């Protein structure tokens, strides 16, 4: 009972914090239960409504996206790509009427992949190298894979000038290596690394969701025989097909992936793919007795803790958590998000090195919270970067552990609801 009374008192106090800015009036009669048509707009800041905030890293999850960025920023940031081709053909169909023949010849072996030229197209020459990263060890662990990027495992290399970076890139592979893999019935697992001239940096977005990377090669000197094309496939781990599928194409972080930030700051984006979870406790009397006209999530940006990519432009997306009450783990809950299009929430474009006051309009989310209530879903948000895992730049904001005037907060503009009865 005391908790209910305290909530009611808090709600009443919030509604008394007025900021008159304009009158809402209309000559049209309202229904029995409606907004007061002549009410003054009121404004309040819910400074104590944020009850939990934290940052998670590792997004998008492994296999969650086939669009992966090659990043070359020296020791500051280095992201590579692993592609698995665990099923290689052993025979080909020669010109009729001969039966299928074993592949004993490989020529013009090429790794083909598509890039998004609208996303940070390189302005300097880039060299992309392909390495044989097949191993019997735990090959999803960076400590195992990174040592395989060495000269004796190099199986292809090409340098591209900025003008050469088109939608589809072709990287020549050593034909002897491909043939040896076919004959041995072995896996072909390719690790891509991008290099730039000393002191330069570049990013290249490989769009595996639109065009699967593939290996193409000739299997006969007879030009009437069509080249063979191999698409990604993954056979390990053998007892977990879903995990194996997520390893068809995935990023390998060699440098620049940051751990979660300290408790006094929230983080978005970066190579580690940080996103922040915020949960609010808003007394029911606040939302049930007013019509919310505007709702703003107010944040205070602070300069990024990471200097790499501090001039990148990051798009901030705010989404409601739609996980049910049964999902009590907030890390899991942060993966169940409402559609940006459905809630029409504003986005921000920010630069990591900047600082200052930021505001995001979330009125549609707050209105949905009133309708849904607190028993079905929490009143929680996730703020994340549209480019999470793709750009080195990481945005930082003050958290609930910061001084009061720097903490995240909600600002509501509203008018009272009219109770039952005629206007």
C-alpha positions in Angstrom: 0.0 0.0 0.0 2.8 2.4 0.9 4.4 1.7 -2.5 1.1 2.6 -4.2 0.8 5.8 -2.2 4.3 6.8 -3.0 3.8 6.2 -6.7 0.6 8.3 -6.6 2.3 11.1 -4.8 5.1 11.0 -7.3 2.7 11.1 -10.1 0.8 14.0 -8.6 4.0 15.9 -8.1 5.0 15.3 -11.7 1.7 16.7 -13.0 2.0 19.8 -10.9 5.4 20.7 -12.6 3.9 22.9 -15.2 5.4 24.8 -18.1 2.6 26.7 -20.0 3.5 27.1 -23.6 0.2 27.2 -25.5 -3.5 26.5 -25.3 -5.2 23.5 -26.9 -8.7 24.5 -28.1 -11.4 23.2 -30.5 -15.0 23.9 -31.2 -15.7 20.3 -31.9 -17.3 18.3 -29.1 -15.1 15.6 -27.6 -16.3 12.1 -26.6 -17.2 11.1 -23.1 -13.6 10.3 -22.3 -11.2 12.6 -24.0 -8.4 15.2 -23.8 -9.5 18.5 -22.3 -9.9 20.5 -25.6 -9.0 23.8 -23.9 -6.3 22.6 -21.6 -2.9 24.2 -21.4 0.1 22.2 -22.5 2.1 21.1 -19.5 5.7 20.0 -19.3 7.7 17.9 -16.8 11.0 16.1 -16.7 11.0 12.6 -15.1 14.4 12.8 -13.5 14.0 9.7 -11.4 12.1 7.4 -13.8 15.3 5.7 -15.1 15.8 2.6 -12.8 18.3 0.7 -14.8 20.8 1.3 -17.6 23.6 -0.8 -18.9 25.6 -1.6 -22.1 26.1 -4.9 -23.9 28.5 -5.7 -26.7 28.7 -8.3 -29.4 26.1 -7.0 -31.8 25.1 -8.0 -34.3 25.2 -11.6 -33.0 27.2 -14.2 -34.8 25.3 -15.0 -37.9 22.9 -12.1 -37.4 24.2 -10.2 -40.4 26.0 -11.2 -43.6 27.0 -7.6 -44.2 30.5 -7.3 -42.7 33.0 -4.5 -42.9 36.7 -5.1 -43.6 38.4 -2.4 -41.5 42.1 -1.4 -41.7 43.2 1.3 -39.2 46.6 -0.1 -38.3 46.8 -1.2 -34.6 43.8 0.9 -33.7 41.1 -1.1 -35.5 41.5 -4.2 -37.7 38.5 -6.4 -38.7 38.9 -9.4 -41.0 36.4 -11.8 -42.6 36.2 -15.6 -42.5 34.4 -17.4 -45.3 33.8 -21.2 -45.1 33.6 -23.4 -48.2 33.4 -26.8 -46.6 31.9 -28.6 -49.6 34.0 -28.7 -52.7 33.1 -30.6 -55.9 35.2 -33.6 -56.8 33.7 -34.3 -60.3 32.5 -32.3 -63.3 30.3 -33.0 -66.3 32.4 -33.2 -69.5 30.9 -32.7 -72.9 28.5 -35.5 -73.8 28.5 -38.5 -74.0 31.3 -39.0 -71.5 30.5 -39.8 -67.8 31.3 -37.5 -65.0 35.1 -37.1 -64.5 37.2 -36.5 -61.4 38.5 -32.9 -61.2 42.2 -33.1 -61.9 42.6 -29.6 -63.3 41.9 -26.1 -61.8 42.5 -22.8 -63.5 41.4 -19.2 -63.0 40.4 -19.7 -59.4 38.8 -16.5 -58.1 37.1 -15.3 -54.9 34.1 -13.1 -55.8 32.4 -10.8 -53.4 30.2 -7.7 -53.6 30.7 -4.4 -51.7 28.6 -1.4 -50.9 30.3 1.5 -52.6 28.1 4.0 -50.9 29.4 3.0 -47.5 32.8 4.6 -46.8 34.3 3.8 -50.2 38.1 3.8 -49.8 40.0 7.0 -50.8 43.4 5.3 -50.9 44.7 2.1 -52.6 43.8 -1.0 -50.6 45.3 -4.5 -50.8 43.1 -7.4 -49.9 44.8 -10.7 -49.0 43.3 -14.1 -48.8 44.7 -16.7 -46.4 44.1 -20.4 -45.9 42.7 -20.5 -42.3 41.5 -24.1 -42.2 42.6 -25.8 -39.0 41.6 -28.6 -36.7 41.8 -26.3 -33.6 38.9 -24.2 -32.3 38.6 -22.0 -35.4 36.2 -19.4 -34.1 38.6 -18.2 -31.4 40.7 -15.1 -32.5 43.8 -16.6 -30.6 43.6 -19.6 -32.9 42.8 -17.8 -36.2 45.0 -14.7 -36.1 48.3 -16.6 -36.2 47.1 -18.3 -39.5 47.3 -14.9 -41.3 50.9 -15.4 -42.2 53.0 -15.5 -45.4 53.1 -19.3 -45.8 49.3 -19.4 -45.8 48.8 -16.6 -48.3 46.7 -17.9 -51.2 45.7 -14.7 -53.0 46.3 -11.0 -53.1 45.1 -8.0 -55.1 45.5 -4.2 -54.9 42.6 -2.0 -55.8 42.8 1.7 -56.5 39.8 3.8 -55.4 38.5 3.9 -59.0 38.8 0.1 -59.1 36.4 -0.5 -56.2 33.2 -1.4 -58.0 30.1 -3.3 -56.8 31.8 -6.7 -57.4 35.4 -7.4 -56.7 37.4 -10.4 -57.9 40.4 -11.7 -55.9 42.6 -14.3 -57.7 43.4 -17.4 -55.7 46.2 -19.9 -56.1 44.8 -22.6 -58.3 47.2 -25.2 -56.9 45.7 -24.7 -53.4 42.2 -25.1 -54.6 43.1 -28.2 -56.5 44.9 -29.7 -53.5 41.8 -29.0 -51.3 39.6 -30.8 -53.9 41.8 -33.8 -54.1 42.1 -34.1 -50.4 38.4 -33.6 -49.8 39.4 -30.8 -47.4 37.7 -27.6 -46.3 38.5 -24.4 -48.1 38.3 -21.7 -45.4 39.4 -18.2 -46.5 40.4 -15.4 -44.3 40.4 -11.9 -45.8 42.6 -9.1 -44.5 42.7 -5.5 -45.9 45.9 -3.4 -45.8 46.4 0.3 -46.6 49.5 2.5 -47.1 51.3 3.4 -43.8 49.3 6.0 -41.9 46.2 5.6 -44.0 42.9 3.9 -43.1 40.0 2.4 -45.0 36.7 0.5 -44.5 35.0 -1.7 -47.1 31.5 -3.1 -46.5 31.1 -6.6 -47.9 27.3 -7.2 -48.5 27.0 -10.9 -48.1 23.2 -10.7 -47.6 22.6 -9.5 -51.2 25.3 -11.5 -52.9 26.9 -14.6 -51.3 30.7 -14.6 -51.7 31.7 -17.4 -53.9 34.7 -19.2 -55.4 34.8 -19.8 -59.1 37.3 -21.8 -61.1 37.7 -23.7 -64.4 37.8 -27.5 -64.1 38.9 -28.3 -67.6 41.1 -26.9 -70.3 38.1 -27.4 -72.6 36.5 -24.0 -72.9 33.1 -25.6 -73.6 33.0 -26.8 -70.0 31.4 -24.2 -67.8 33.4 -23.0 -64.8 32.3 -24.4 -61.4 31.0 -22.1 -58.7 31.2 -23.0 -55.0 29.0 -21.2 -52.4 29.7 -20.9 -48.7 29.0 -24.0 -46.6 29.8 -24.9 -43.0 30.0 -28.4 -41.5 31.2 -27.7 -38.0 30.3 -27.9 -35.2 28.7 -31.2 -36.4 26.2 -31.4 -33.5 24.9 -27.8 -33.9 23.6 -27.0 -37.3 22.4 -23.5 -36.4 25.8 -22.5 -35.1 27.5 -24.0 -38.1 25.2 -22.0 -40.3 26.1 -18.8 -38.5 29.8 -19.5 -39.3 29.3 -19.4 -43.1 30.6 -15.8 -43.1 31.7 -13.9 -40.0 34.0 -11.1 -38.8 37.2 -11.7 -37.0 38.3 -8.8 -34.7 42.0 -8.4 -34.7 42.1 -5.0 -33.0 39.7 -2.3 -31.8 36.9 -4.3 -30.2 36.3 -2.6 -26.8 34.9 -4.3 -23.7 31.8 -2.9 -22.1 32.3 0.6 -20.7 32.5 1.5 -17.0 29.2 2.0 -15.2 29.3 5.8 -15.5 28.9 5.8 -19.3 26.7 4.2 -22.0 28.2 3.1 -25.3 26.8 2.6 -28.8 28.4 1.2 -31.9 32.0 0.5 -32.5 33.6 -2.7 -33.8 32.5 -4.5 -30.6 28.9 -3.6 -31.5 27.8 -1.9 -28.3 24.2 -1.1 -27.5 22.6 0.3 -24.3 19.5 -0.8 -22.5 17.4 1.6 -20.4 14.4 0.7 -18.3 12.0 3.2 -16.8 9.5 3.0 -13.9 6.8 5.5 -14.7 3.8 5.6 -12.2 0.6 4.5 -13.9 -1.1 7.7 -12.8 1.3 9.7 -14.9 0.4 8.1 -18.2 -3.2 7.1 -17.4 -4.4 10.6 -16.5 -2.7 12.6 -19.3 -2.5 12.7 -23.0 1.1 12.7 -24.0 1.7 15.2 -26.8 5.5 14.9 -26.9 8.0 12.7 -25.2 11.8 13.1 -25.4 14.6 10.9 -24.3 17.3 13.4 -23.2 20.9 12.3 -23.1 24.2 14.0 -22.6 26.9 12.9 -25.0 30.5 12.8 -23.8 33.7 12.4 -25.9 34.3 8.8 -26.9 36.7 6.7 -24.9 38.1 5.4 -28.2 40.1 7.6 -30.5 39.9 5.3 -33.5 37.0 6.4 -35.7 36.2 9.5 -33.6 35.3 11.4 -36.8 32.9 8.7 -38.1 29.3 9.7 -38.3 27.1 7.3 -36.4 23.3 6.9 -36.8 21.5 6.5 -33.4 18.4 4.3 -33.4 16.0 4.1 -30.5 13.7 1.0 -30.2 11.3 -0.3 -27.6 12.0 -3.6 -26.0 9.1 -5.9 -26.8 10.2 -9.0 -24.9 7.5 -10.5 -22.7 7.5 -10.6 -18.9 8.8 -14.1 -19.0 12.1 -12.9 -20.4 13.9 -11.8 -17.3 17.4 -11.7 -18.6 17.9 -8.2 -19.9 20.7 -9.2 -22.3 18.2 -11.5 -24.0 15.4 -8.9 -23.8 17.6 -6.4 -25.6 17.5 -8.6 -28.7 13.7 -8.4 -29.0 13.0 -4.9 -30.3 10.1 -3.1 -31.9 10.3 -2.0 -35.5 11.7 1.5 -36.2 9.1 1.9 -38.9 6.2 0.8 -36.7 7.0 3.4 -33.9 8.4 6.1 -36.2 11.1 7.2 -33.8 13.5 9.9 -34.7 17.1 9.1 -35.5 20.2 11.1 -34.6 23.5 11.4 -36.5 26.4 12.1 -34.2 30.2 12.2 -34.2 32.0 10.3 -31.4 34.4 13.1 -30.6 31.6 15.6 -29.9 29.8 16.2 -26.6 26.6 18.0 -25.4 22.9 17.7 -24.9 21.0 15.3 -27.2 17.2 14.7 -27.5 15.3 11.9 -29.2 11.5 12.1 -29.7 9.9 8.9 -28.6 6.2 9.9 -28.2 4.9 6.8 -30.0 6.8 4.5 -27.7 5.5 6.2 -24.6 1.9 6.1 -25.9 2.4 2.4 -26.6 3.6 1.9 -23.0 0.3 3.2 -21.7 -1.7 0.9 -23.9 0.3 -2.2 -23.2 0.9 -1.7 -19.5 3.7 -3.1 -17.4 2.6 -6.7 -17.0 3.1 -7.7 -20.7 6.4 -5.9 -21.5 8.8 -3.7 -19.5 9.0 0.0 -20.2 12.4 -0.3 -21.7 14.4 1.0 -24.6 17.5 0.0 -26.5 19.6 2.7 -28.1 22.0 1.4 -30.7 24.0 2.4 -33.8 22.7 1.5 -37.2 26.4 0.8 -38.1 27.0 -1.4 -35.1 30.0 -3.6 -35.8 30.8 -1.8 -39.1 32.5 1.4 -38.0 35.3 1.8 -35.5 33.7 4.9 -34.0 31.9 4.5 -30.7 29.4 7.0 -29.2 29.4 7.5 -25.4 26.8 9.1 -23.1 26.5 9.7 -19.4 24.7 7.0 -17.5 22.5 6.9 -14.4 25.7 6.8 -12.3 26.7 10.3 -13.5 25.8 13.6 -11.7 22.1 14.3 -11.7 22.1 17.0 -14.4 23.9 14.7 -16.8 21.9 11.5 -16.4 19.4 10.2 -19.1 15.9 11.4 -18.4 12.4 11.6 -20.0 10.7 14.9 -20.7 6.9 14.8 -21.3 4.6 17.5 -22.8 1.0 16.6 -22.1 -2.5 17.7 -21.4 -4.9 16.2 -18.7 -7.4 13.6 -19.8 -11.0 14.5 -19.1 -12.9 12.0 -17.1 -16.3 10.4 -17.8 -19.2 12.8 -18.5 -20.2 15.4 -21.1 -17.7 18.1 -22.0 
